[in-house]
Amino acid sequence: MPEHKNKNFDRPGGYSTPLGSIASQRHNENYEDVTLLGDQARPHLPERKHISPTHSLSHPETSLYIGDCREVLANLPEKGAVDLIFADPPFNWDVPYENWSDDMPRSVFERFTFDWLDLCIDSLSPTGAIWVNIPDDTAAEVVLHLKRRGLIMVNWCVWHFRFGQYREGSFIMSKVHALYFVKDPVNRTWNSDAILELSDRATIYNDKRTQEKGKNKGMRVPMDVWYGKYWGRVQGNSRERRHGHHNQIPEVYLERVILACSNEGDLVLDPFAGSGTTSTVARAHGRRSISIECSEVNAASAWERISTIGMIRKNCSFGQSSAIHKKRTT
Ligand SMILES: C[S@@+](CC[C@H](N)C(=O)[O-])C[C@H]1O[C@@H](n2cnc3c(N)ncnc32)[C@H](O)[C@@H]1O
């Protein structure tokens, strides 16, 4: 018997996770029993206190707290009301951050990761989403921890860059994982129309069906591997580059996440602000935002960018083609 296509999607219009995948995650209560190395280390107990941001702006409300994100998240007045979290944490790769040791014993690092993830989950609204930017060596633990806390994975995206660090002893690293989890996969914000790109069917394969569609002719929701003109690691000669920051994320990456998973006026939070990419992009698109950063030097630089420089590549994350071949003629 021929195989039949599974058209049983959980959202009308398709292009979402098939019902089977979400249902199987939702109905597996046993994730709670999964044990990870970080469970051996003691959880951090934040001090309960009144906090206020070091910097703030209005229209839309934008604030920046300086401190350890675990302390700030635990005391946030907006607890339970955040619509979207984007987190690009320290990777424990011995980066010389100010006020932060990036060289912890593995179990302590995992415990730190679980602690801030738990506090982020508490901060999210019931319809909220969290995105985590995380490399190969910790992606599995983040996925399992979020699953054992009852969140559902909608996408496991990959940010692919072609300016990797030269090495000869192994393949050159050219990706970071972008993990998209929600509390409620049915009631979540998902604006597919805001992030469409030209489809390969239209630009390469001359497939008539894409031009016959009722709306969004020749367009598609981007695939889950992200790359392109402005998607490389932000390097020294990039117009976006903020001096002295490690691992600055390109604006187009945040623009795609923010446009897809939040609406104008929504509240976006970044617990590891770095150069301030999240709030800069959120502000450019009319979202309220909260950033947290433990380094005073980074926080000052981030605030300069958020408050006076602003977004440089607004609207560059959609409407383009990400095709990797020229138009097919035969
Ligand atoms: C990978 S960088 C974030 C880069 C950011 N996404 C950007 O585009 O510029 C991580 C940042 O987290 C900060 N950080 C490290 N530990 C922290 C903590 N416990 N609480 C708050 N910030 C922390 C570091 O100082 C660094 O600026």
The ligand as an SDF file (V2000), in Angstrom:
LIG
                    3D

 27 29  0  0  0  0  0  0  0  0999 V2000
   26.3830   35.7810   24.9930 C   0  0  0  0  0  0  0  0  0  0  0  0
   26.3290   37.3750   25.6740 S   0  0  0  0  0  0  0  0  0  0  0  0
   24.7940   38.0350   25.0560 C   0  0  0  0  0  0  0  0  0  0  0  0
   24.9740   38.7380   23.7280 C   0  0  0  0  0  0  0  0  0  0  0  0
   23.7000   39.3880   23.2380 C   0  0  0  0  0  0  0  0  0  0  0  0
   22.7260   38.4540   22.7830 N   0  0  0  0  0  0  0  0  0  0  0  0
   24.0110   40.3740   22.1190 C   0  0  0  0  0  0  0  0  0  0  0  0
   23.4290   40.2630   21.0120 O   0  0  0  0  0  0  0  0  0  0  0  0
   24.8520   41.2490   22.3100 O   0  0  0  0  0  0  0  0  0  0  0  0
   25.9520   37.0450   27.3490 C   0  0  0  0  0  0  0  0  0  0  0  0
   25.8600   38.2740   28.2300 C   0  0  0  0  0  0  0  0  0  0  0  0
   25.3360   37.8510   29.4980 O   0  0  0  0  0  0  0  0  0  0  0  0
   25.9820   38.5570   30.5290 C   0  0  0  0  0  0  0  0  0  0  0  0
   25.8230   37.7050   31.7370 N   0  0  0  0  0  0  0  0  0  0  0  0
   26.5460   36.6220   32.0960 C   0  0  0  0  0  0  0  0  0  0  0  0
   26.0390   36.0940   33.2280 N   0  0  0  0  0  0  0  0  0  0  0  0
   24.9870   36.8490   33.5840 C   0  0  0  0  0  0  0  0  0  0  0  0
   24.0400   36.7890   34.6480 C   0  0  0  0  0  0  0  0  0  0  0  0
   24.0890   35.8360   35.5860 N   0  0  0  0  0  0  0  0  0  0  0  0
   23.0550   37.7130   34.7000 N   0  0  0  0  0  0  0  0  0  0  0  0
   22.9780   38.6850   33.7500 C   0  0  0  0  0  0  0  0  0  0  0  0
   23.8560   38.8010   32.7310 N   0  0  0  0  0  0  0  0  0  0  0  0
   24.8310   37.8720   32.6300 C   0  0  0  0  0  0  0  0  0  0  0  0
   27.4150   38.7580   30.0260 C   0  0  0  0  0  0  0  0  0  0  0  0
   28.0380   39.8460   30.6500 O   0  0  0  0  0  0  0  0  0  0  0  0
   27.1810   38.9800   28.5190 C   0  0  0  0  0  0  0  0  0  0  0  0
   27.0570   40.3420   28.2470 O   0  0  0  0  0  0  0  0  0  0  0  0
  1  2  1  0
  2  3  1  0
  2 10  1  0
  3  4  1  0
  4  5  1  0
  5  6  1  0
  5  7  1  0
  7  8  2  0
  7  9  1  0
 10 11  1  0
 11 12  1  0
 11 26  1  0
 12 13  1  0
 13 14  1  0
 13 24  1  0
 14 15  1  0
 14 23  1  0
 15 16  2  0
 16 17  1  0
 17 18  1  0
 17 23  2  0
 18 19  1  0
 18 20  2  0
 20 21  1  0
 21 22  2  0
 22 23  1  0
 24 25  1  0
 24 26  1  0
 26 27  1  0
M  CHG  2   2   1   9  -1
M  END
$$$$
